[in-house]
Amino acid sequence: MADFLISLPALEKNARLLHDTGVRSGARMLLALKAFSTTSAFEAIRPWCDGCCASGLYEARLAARHMGGHIAVFSPAYQEAELQELLDIAHHIDFNSIPQWMRYREMCLAHPRAIRGEVLFGLRVNPCHSTGHTAIYDPCVPGSRLGIPPEQLKDADLSGLSGLHFHTLCEQGAEELIETFRAFEQHFGHLLAAPTMRYFNLGGGHWITKPFYHRKALISLLQEIRGTYDVEVFLEPGEAWAIHTGVLRATVLDVFESLGYHHAILDVSASAHMPDVLEMPYRPDVYVLHPGGTGTPAVCIPGEQYHQAGEPGEQAHTYRLGAPTCLAGDVIGDFSFPAPLHPGDTIILDDMAHYTIVKTTHFNGVPHPSISILHADGSQHTVRQLQYADFEHRLG
Ligand SMILES: Cc1ncc(COP(=O)(O)O)c(C=O)c1O
């Protein structure tokens, strides 16, 4: 039976580094739940984390129930009932368009927690500066729906707003953040300088826990921002908390040859369990449990040895790793191994704790649609309505 295996010590190592970055820079470090929301592993993160970034009501509830601390919410659009409940638990609520803010402005500002200053409201802006290389992950692509472009804020009524937020990076360094911040400042610096502004959120995408990340440069940028603007500064990385902390363990179900290719069918699917492998697309690092192997996946069980798979043809036996599904393209990739694979062999797909688990369950905590049946007489009824409990239950 396939499983995701997550290492608490590896999570704590990342968390301590992020915490240290927060302490040195004076910025508050949130965990973006969209990347990692396995609550049973939160004990390794909780002592080192200032709170969570939530993509909507489900993730905000999860943050309140399982992490505590600050809750910053951003969704491209809120439903009224969702926002009502968010007003009870969130500390920052960021809006993606002026029409949404205007529609809910009165309701938000009249809430007792807003009157007491316990929940603040902000706008996500688009600095219109791309640093990414993959359009699907770039909120600054032409035609992006994420973030308000500069010209729309020129004459807008910003009363009642206390924060600005941007998120544009993906797996990037301090250098890309610095150039993005300069673009932000050019377009929106005057708004951040307004005396009513209380917070500034620089989103996620910061690869802070990678060994080559230029932490010093990040810390000086954050100190510069805090010295220039009278606002609390937030970062909300996701991947950086959970990178190199977990693997997906799979089993070979069958091995056969067809039309000149050697196939190994696993008990996991790129489409159902690792959609980024197809969407991005990317090639995960793969290991096989193999006596005498010297490979080191993110999680190693004491006493077990792993051999890292190579490029096709690099080692003696090349296989196309495929899924037990009907989709012809549900293939993880072509990998070579030192010995033939057999049914029952254990295959390790490396670095699958962040994003992969949530994509297997409820990406962004977006509620799943109900299932309704239409009868011949025109009547319809809902047979299954998935709830918050289903979401929480599936995250472990
Ligand atoms: C608004 C927002 N904040 C934070 C994140 C977390 O980004 P990452 O996991 O790349 O650090 C994302 C990711 O898409 C995001 O959309």
The ligand as a Tripos MOL2 file, in Angstrom:
@<TRIPOS>MOLECULE
LIG
   16    16     1     0     0
SMALL
NO_CHARGES

@<TRIPOS>ATOM
      1 C1         -0.7950   33.7630   -2.0740 C.3       1 LIG1
      2 C2          0.2410   32.7100   -1.8560 C.ar      1 LIG1
      3 N1          1.0050   32.7640   -0.7480 N.ar      1 LIG1
      4 C3          1.9570   31.8280   -0.5000 C.ar      1 LIG1
      5 C4          2.1810   30.7820   -1.3700 C.ar      1 LIG1
      6 C5          3.2290   29.7620   -1.0380 C.3       1 LIG1
      7 O1          4.2140   29.6840   -2.0150 O.3       1 LIG1
      8 P1          5.4420   28.6690   -1.8920 P.3       1 LIG1
      9 O2          4.9240   27.3740   -1.4630 O.co2     1 LIG1
     10 O3          6.0060   28.6390   -3.2700 O.co2     1 LIG1
     11 O4          6.3850   29.2610   -0.8980 O.co2     1 LIG1
     12 C6          1.4090   30.7000   -2.5480 C.ar      1 LIG1
     13 C7          1.6380   29.6080   -3.5190 C.2       1 LIG1
     14 O5          1.0910   29.5170   -4.5640 O.2       1 LIG1
     15 C8          0.4130   31.6730   -2.7880 C.ar      1 LIG1
     16 O6         -0.3760   31.5980   -3.8780 O.3       1 LIG1
@<TRIPOS>BOND
     1     1     2 1
     2     2     3 ar
     3     2    15 ar
     4     3     4 ar
     5     4     5 ar
     6     5     6 1
     7     5    12 ar
     8     6     7 1
     9     7     8 1
    10     8     9 2
    11     8    10 1
    12     8    11 1
    13    12    13 1
    14    12    15 ar
    15    13    14 2
    16    15    16 1
@<TRIPOS>SUBSTRUCTURE
     1 LIG1         1 GROUP 0 **** ****
